Amino acid sequence: MEDPEGLHGVVTRKAFLGEIVDYQIKIGDQFMRVQKSRRDKGPEPGENCALHLLRPFWYAENE
């Protein structure tokens, strides 16, 4: 069942990489990497956030 409010986490890192901002988000005991345009407003380290995955995909552990 999908959570309509998304995955809740905390921003642990924010890095500016040219035209994008690279975030590390802690969700439970796991981390997720998120990238956004530097022109879009985003959260600061230490802030709570929610992630909505529009087209999620993942790789098997052995790939």
C-alpha positions as CSV (number, residue, x, y, z in Angstrom):
1,M,0.0,0.0,0.0
2,E,1.4,3.4,-0.9
3,D,1.8,6.1,1.7
4,P,0.1,9.2,0.3
5,E,2.4,11.5,2.3
6,G,5.6,9.9,0.9
7,L,8.7,8.6,2.7
8,H,9.6,10.7,5.7
9,G,13.3,11.4,6.4
10,V,15.9,14.0,7.5
11,V,18.4,15.8,5.3
12,T,21.9,14.8,6.4
13,R,23.9,16.4,3.6
14,K,23.5,19.1,0.9
15,A,26.1,19.7,-1.8
16,F,26.1,22.1,-4.7
17,L,27.3,20.5,-7.9
18,G,27.0,23.1,-10.6
19,E,23.4,23.2,-11.9
20,I,22.2,20.6,-9.4
21,V,22.0,20.2,-5.6
22,D,22.8,16.7,-4.3
23,Y,21.1,15.7,-1.0
24,Q,21.5,12.7,1.3
25,I,18.3,11.8,3.1
26,K,18.2,9.5,6.0
27,I,15.0,7.4,6.1
28,G,14.9,5.0,9.1
29,D,18.3,3.3,9.1
30,Q,18.9,3.8,5.3
31,F,20.1,6.6,3.2
32,M,18.8,7.9,-0.2
33,R,20.5,10.2,-2.6
34,V,18.3,12.9,-4.2
35,Q,19.2,15.5,-6.8
36,K,17.3,18.7,-7.7
37,S,17.9,21.7,-9.8
38,R,19.8,24.4,-7.9
39,R,17.0,26.8,-9.0
40,D,14.3,24.8,-7.0
41,K,13.9,25.6,-3.3
42,G,15.0,22.6,-1.2
43,P,15.5,21.7,2.4
44,E,18.6,22.4,4.5
45,P,20.6,19.8,6.5
46,G,18.8,18.8,9.7
47,E,15.4,19.6,8.3
48,N,12.7,16.9,8.0
49,C,11.3,16.2,4.5
50,A,9.0,13.8,2.6
51,L,9.9,12.1,-0.7
52,H,7.4,11.2,-3.3
53,L,8.8,8.7,-5.8
54,L,7.3,9.3,-9.2
55,R,9.2,6.7,-11.2
56,P,11.2,4.6,-8.7
57,F,13.7,1.9,-9.8
58,W,16.4,0.1,-8.0
59,Y,19.2,-2.4,-8.7
60,A,19.8,-5.8,-7.2
61,E,22.5,-6.0,-4.6
62,N,24.8,-8.0,-6.9
63,E,24.6,-5.6,-9.9
